Structure formats: structure tokens, C-alpha cells
Amino acid sequence: MTKKTQDLKPDTVLKNYWNNNEQFADFFNAVLFDGEQVISPDELEDADTEESSVLEHREYAESIKASRDSIKICKKSLTHGVEFVMLGMESQEHIHYAMPMRVMGYDYGTYKKQYDSNTKKYQNADGMTEDEYLSRMKQTDRFTPAITVVVYYGDNPWDGATTLHGMLNIPDKMKPFVNDYKMLLVEARQNDLILHNMTNIAFFDMLKVVLNKSITKSEARKKVVEYAQKHNVDKTVVMTVAGATKCKIDYNSLSRKRGDVTMNTLFDEIEKEGMIKGKAEGIIEGKAEGIIEGIQALIESLQEMEIPYTKTQNQLMVKFSLSEDTAQEYMDKFWK
């Protein structure tokens, strides 16, 4: 039985990375305010990433369902008189030539959801003018603004449109009368973001190396590992770079920190916690539930670190004094 190595899905690793409020706030400060610390991490709250709405037009209705990659609510004043703002992020592995329209749809879904929620307050016309009741919205009602940033992780320069106008064939004389919609685009391969969070700085520095087409992929992988070692970058960040770019970086040679514990001292840590005790006979008879939990924790930790299946099984045999058959049984049970 073997495990496919480095099967890291871009959506998963990037959502996990940007779930961190410090990194998320630092990124939006760089994009929106040239690095000025306007948005604070403790002002951010997670929001529902799914936006669903129904567009109605006379004789037909079209369902629209859109799910953002990441979205957070900034709940405190941004010193510009805004009390709440929704910050959305879209990660793109490939160039999407209809991206301005997609972003427009995401933002519309955010506003439509707010509007639908707002209309539920008005079941009758009490306290409302005729126009307000027909609108299901008072003249003084206001919605939370939405800002969406697209982050492109491809190695080719973005050559798609960044505005709705860029997608349209409009005669010059008509342009002033056709509403435009602009999107904020950040290319990971080349940008001038002013970042302060050291994890973000390392993340984008390594992305620039991986996405640099002037060097070979082999050179890029080597340079990323050297950078990570020199700057003591956590293995999870390197894994995110590998997953986002689908680049098979040899991050197994790096230590993954668990507090002050690295992969090299993982076994000692487990022993200190008393998770490795007793002999195989006691484990097989089910007399040491904590030991079994220790076996499971060890297998899952080593698998997460991309330690090969066979090497993990050998470690079980040594640390738990297990026979090959017994170790195989636990591998079958806990190796995913």
C-alpha cells in the first residue's frame, strides 16, 4: 500500500492559509492602503462564503449560486467612516477571461443577500412611504460594502481583462454610457505589495521564485527550499506554495514546527507525553486505549509530513515493539 505524495489541492491549502487573520489583514492592507496598517486582525470575523440569489426577469427566473474562496467582515471603523466592510478573495490558478464578470456576480450576490434579508423586516407599509414599501427598502437603509481581490497564482502574465469594459466590444462614442466594473488583481508572480507580516513576505517571495519562468523548475524548487531553510520558514507555508502552484517541492527535508518541537524530535515528544508505553501484547488485547491513540497520532503526524508508508510502518515496529503483521494492521486502520 502506498500513498500518493504531494496531492495538495490549491483551493484547500490557500483557504487554510488565508484563514489566518494576521495574514489576511496584512494582505488587504498591502492591496488597498499601500501597506498602511488600517485593517487590524482583531477586527476581522469569518463570513459565509456562499452567496446564492435568484434573478427574476418577467417570464423566467435564473438561479445563480456563487461561492467565494475566502471572505471576512471587518467590523470596526476603518477611519474612513465605514463601520463594516466585507473583504473577499478569489484565488486563480489559471487566467480566466471572464473574471471581471465573475467578480461582478460575486459582489452582486453579496448585495442581493443583504437586500433579501433586509426586505424581511417590512411585512407591511407601516412607517413607510409608498415608494419605500414597493422597494422593500427605506430611503435610509444602507448595505455593507464588498471588496473583492483576485489573486492569480499562474506563471504566465495575466493577459485577460480587468474591467467589464475590457470584455465588451463597445464603440468609443458609447463607452461613457456603458457601466463599467473593475476588479482588483494581484499577480503572485510579480507584484509590488508592501507587506509587513513575515509569513506573507516569505510566502510571496517563494511564489515569485516558483513562478519565475527564466529558471528551470528544478532550480526553482531548490531555491525555495534554500530560502525556507535560511529564513526558518514553517513547513506549512512551503506546503501552501507547493499546493498553490502545483509544484513538487521537496519540503520533507524541512522541519515542521509544533510549538518548539520539530519533526526530528517528534518521537521524543510523544514518549514524554506517555503515549508510547507497554508491549504489543497489551495493545492487541485492547488494554491500553491511550497507546492506540498514540499509534494513530504518530501515523497521522508522519503521513501529514509526507513520510513514506514503509518508513512509517518501520517506526511503529521500533517505537511500539510491534511485529510486522501487527504494525500492518494499524497502518491499514489509520493510514488515509
N, C-alpha and C positions, 0 to 999 in steps of 0.2 A: 504494500500500500504506500503510495507516495502522494505528496501534496504539491499542487501547482504553486510555484513561487511567484511572489510579487504580483499577485492578482488584486491590485489595488484599483478600485473604481474611482475615477476623478470626482464624480458627484459626492461620493461618500467622504473621501478624505478632505475635500475642500469645505464641505458643510461642517465637518468636525473642526477644522482649523478656524474657520471664521465664526464659529460658535463662541469663541473666546472674546469677551467684551473688550479687553485691553487691545487686542489685535484689531478688532472690528472698528473701535473708536479711532485708533491711530490711523487706520487706512482712510476712513472718511474725512478725518481732519486734513490728511495729506491731499486728498482729491478736491475737497470743497474749499479749504481755507489755507492752502499752501503750507500746511504743517502747523498752523496756529492751533493751540490746544483749546478749541471751542467746545467740542463734544467730550464729555467725561465718561469713562467706562461705567461708573456707578449710576449714570442717568439712563442706561440702556436696559430695555426689557425685551425678551423674546416675544415675537408675534406669530400668529398663524400664517404659515407660508402659502396657504391655498386660497386663491381668490376665484370665486365662481359667480357667474352672473348670467342673466338671460336677456338677450337683446330682442326687443319686440318691435316689429315694423308692420303695421297694418295686418296683412293676412298671413304672416308667418312669424315664427319665433325660432331663433337660433341659440342653442345653448353654447356657452363659452366656459371653459374650465382652464384656468391657468394656475400653475404652481411655481412660485418663486423659489430660487435656490436658498437665499437667506434674507431675512427681514427682521429688523428690530425697531422698536419705538424709542425715540429719545424723548423722555418725559419731562425734562426741565427746560426752562427758558434758555435759548441759545444766544442771549444778549442782543438778539435782533427782534425781540418782541414775539417770537414764536414759542408757544408753550409746549407743543407736541409736534413731532415730525416723524414720519415713517421712512426708514432708510433700508432700501432693498439692494441686493447684489445678485447679479446674474453671471455665472461662470460659463465661458465658451471655450471649448476645445478646438472647434473649427470656426471659420468665418461663416457668419450667417447673413446672407444678403438681404434678408427682410427684417433684420434686427431692430431698426427704429420702429417698425410697425409692431413687433412683438413687445417692445418696451412700452409703447403706447397702450397696448392691450393690457399689460400687467398693471399699469398705472390706472387705467380706466376701471379695471376690476376692483382695485383698492377703493376708488371713489364710489363706485356703484354699490359696493358692500356697505360703505358708510351711509350712503343715501337710503338704501333699503332698511337699514337699522333705524335711521332717523324717522322714516315715514311711519314706523310702528307707534310712535308717540302721538300721532294725530289720527285718532279714530273718528273724530267729529270736528266740526268747524268752530268749536268754542274757542274764543280768543284769537281767531284767525280771520284775516281778510279773505275775500273770495279767491283772489289770486294765490294767496298762500295755501289755502286748502286744496285748490286744484293742483298746485305744485307739490303738495305734501311736504312743504318746506317753508319755514318762516323766513322773512327777509333778513333776519339777523342770524340765522343758522350758518355755521361755518364747519367745514370738514378739516380733517388732519391732512396736511400736505404730504405727498410721497416723492421721494427722490430715489432714482434707480441708477446704479452704476454697473456697467458691463465690464467684466474683467476677462480679457482674452489671453489664453494660455498656449496659443499656437506659435509655431516658429516662422511662419510666413507673415510679412507685413499685412496689416488689415487693409484690404482694398475695397471693402464694402461701404455702403452709405452709413453716415452717422446722423442723418436727418431724414425726415419723411420726404422732404423735397428731393433729396438725393435718390429716392426710389421712383420718383414721378417724372413723366415726360410733360413738362409744363412750358408753354410759350412764355418768353420773357415778360411780355406785357401782362400775363395772367398771374405771375408769381406773387405780386403783392396781395392778391385776393384769395390765394390758396393757403389755408392754415398749415403751418409747419410744426414739426415735433422733433426736438433734438434729444439725442441720448448722450450720456457721459460714458466715454470709452477709455479704459486703461489697458495698454498692451504690456503684458508681463515681460515680454522680450526686450522692450526698450521704453523707458519712461523716466521722468524727472521728479518722481514723488519725493517729497520731503518727509521722511518717516522718522519717528523717534523710538518706537518700540523695537528693541534689539532683535526679537524674534522675527518681526516683519522685515527688518533690514536684511537679516540673513536669508529669509525666505525669498525675497525678490532678487537679492544678489545671486543666489544659487539658480533661480529661474532664468536669469539673464545668461548664465553660463550654459545651462542645458539647451536653451533656445537659440544659442549663437550658432548660426549656420556656417560661420567661417572656420570652425574647428570640427573635427570628427566627433561622432557620438562617443566614441571610446575616450577621446581626450576630455570631453565634457564630463563624462561620468567620473573620471579620475580627478578632475579639478574640483568637482562638487565634494567628493569625499575628503580631499585635502583641505578644502575650505571649512568643512564641518569639523574636522579634527583641529585645525588651527584656531577656530573661533568657539570651540566647545559647544557646537550646535546640537541640541537634543535630537535623538534619532527620529522622533515622531515628525519633526519638521522636514527632515530629509525624506522620510517616507511620503509626506504630503507633496513634496516637489516631484518625487518619482511617480506618484499616482496621478498628479495633475497633468504631467507631461507624457505619461506612459513610457517613461524612460527607466530601464532596468539598472538602477544604481545599486552598487554593492554596499548597502547600508548595514549588512550583517557584521561588518568589521567595526562598526561604531557601537559605543555603549549607549544603552537606553536607560535614562535615569529613572529611579523610583525613589524620590526623596534624595538621600545620599547614597543610594545603592545602584550599582551598575550591573550589567549582565554578568560580569566576571565574578561578582560576589553574591549573585542571586542564590546559589545553593547554600552559602553560609547564612544568609538572611532567613531562609526557610527553616534551617536547622535551629537557629536561635529562637524562632517562634515556636519551636516544639512540634512542628508539623511532620518532621521525619523522625520517627521513633518506632521501635519494635521490629519484628521479623515478618517474613512473608506469611507464616502460618497464621498469625493473628489477623493480618489484613484479609486473608482469604476467608477466614471464619466470620468476618464481619464484626470483630471485637473492637476495632479501633476506627470509629467513624471519622475522627479527625485526621487519621492517616490517609484515608481515602480522599478526603478533601485536599490534603496536601499533595497527593498524586495528581489530582485533577488540576490544582493550581499550577503545579510545575509543568504539566503537559501544555496547558493553555498559554502559560507565560513563554515557554520556549517556542511554541508554534507562532505566537504573535511576533516573536523576534526572528522568525523565519529560520529557526534552527531545523535542519533536515530531520525527517521522520526517523530514520535509523539511528542517528545520533541521540535523539530524544529518548528513544527506547533504551539505548545503552545506558544513558544517565539514570533512568528508572531502575534498571537492573543493579547498578552500582549503589545508588543512594538508598534504595529501599530493600536491598538484598533479595531481589526477585529473580525467579527463574525466567528464562526467555519466553516460555509459554504464558506465564502469569503477566509479565510485562506486556506481551502482545495483547492479552485480554483487556488491560486497562487502556492501551493505545487505541484499540478498536472502539472502546466505550467513550473516550474523551477527546480523541483527535478529530477535529471537524474539518 
